């Protein structure tokens, strides 16, 4: 599948000043994002992303926010509805580390390990889509919808059956 929503940023061309990027998905890109997110549709998708390069430390800070209106299917009523999502994020990228070097590192689960770059660039659209995917509800439902279930085999409503009652009937 061709990536229709991409904003690659080459870090070698950047200065150390903070740069601001604004992404607004077109209708064709919204369809692509909906396919990636596995939702019926995405009505709007915007991101405001800031990037600061630290050349001496070989690090890049990426932070910002993502806003999207996503059409989802309720797991309770099975009806579609639109839910607004907002995600603030902060990421750190290592501009020199390779995937092999990252695997050799020993770190604790609480450590803030920077991400690695793909071909010396960061795809800001991919970062924004990842942040949206992290906040999407796994079991979406409309506001106020409550799941209620009443079993026909509730102990309160069903008489308690004797497991040997079937054997009793076989003797006759």
Residue pairs with C-beta under 8 A, 6 or more apart in sequence:
1 35
3 32
3 126
4 28
4 29
4 31
4 32
5 25
5 29
5 32
5 33
5 125
5 129
6 123
6 125
6 126
7 21
7 23
7 123
7 124
7 125
8 121
8 122
8 123
8 124
9 21
9 51
9 121
9 122
9 123
9 124
10 120
10 121
11 53
11 60
11 93
11 95
11 117
11 120
11 121
11 122
12 120
14 51
14 53
15 53
16 52
16 53
16 54
16 55
17 52
18 50
18 51
18 52
19 50
19 51
19 52
20 48
20 49
20 50
21 47
21 48
21 49
21 50
21 51
21 124
22 46
22 47
22 48
22 49
23 45
23 46
23 47
23 48
23 49
23 124
23 125
23 128
24 45
24 46
25 33
25 42
25 44
25 45
25 46
29 45
30 41
30 42
30 43
30 44
30 45
31 41
31 42
33 42
33 45
33 68
33 129
33 132
34 40
34 41
34 42
34 70
34 71
36 129
36 133
37 70
37 129
37 132
37 133
37 136
39 70
39 71
39 72
39 73
39 136
40 71
40 72
40 73
40 80
41 70
41 71
42 68
42 69
42 70
42 71
43 68
43 69
43 70
43 71
43 82
44 67
44 68
44 69
45 66
45 67
45 68
45 128
45 132
46 66
46 67
46 68
47 64
47 65
47 66
47 67
47 124
47 125
47 128
47 131
48 64
48 65
49 62
49 63
49 64
49 124
49 127
49 128
50 61
50 62
50 63
50 64
51 60
51 61
51 62
51 122
51 124
52 60
52 61
53 59
53 60
53 95
54 60
54 61
58 94
58 95
58 96
58 97
59 92
59 93
59 94
59 95
59 114
60 92
60 93
60 95
60 117
60 122
61 90
61 91
61 92
62 89
62 90
62 91
62 92
62 93
62 122
62 124
62 127
63 88
63 89
63 90
63 91
64 88
64 89
64 128
65 86
65 87
65 88
65 89
66 85
66 86
66 87
66 89
66 128
66 131
66 132
67 84
67 85
67 86
68 84
68 85
68 132
69 82
69 83
69 84
69 85
70 82
70 83
70 84
70 85
70 132
70 136
71 80
71 81
71 82
72 80
72 81
72 82
72 83
72 136
72 137
72 140
73 79
73 80
73 140
74 80
74 81
74 140
74 141
74 142
74 145
75 139
75 140
75 141
75 147
76 141
76 142
76 145
76 146
76 147
77 141
77 142
77 145
79 142
81 140
81 142
83 137
83 140
85 132
85 135
85 136
86 135
87 131
87 132
87 134
87 135
89 127
89 131
91 115
91 127
92 112
92 114
92 115
93 114
93 115
93 116
93 117
93 122
94 102
94 114
94 115
94 116
94 117
95 117
95 120
97 114
97 116
98 116
99 116
102 113
102 116
105 113
107 113
141 147
152 158
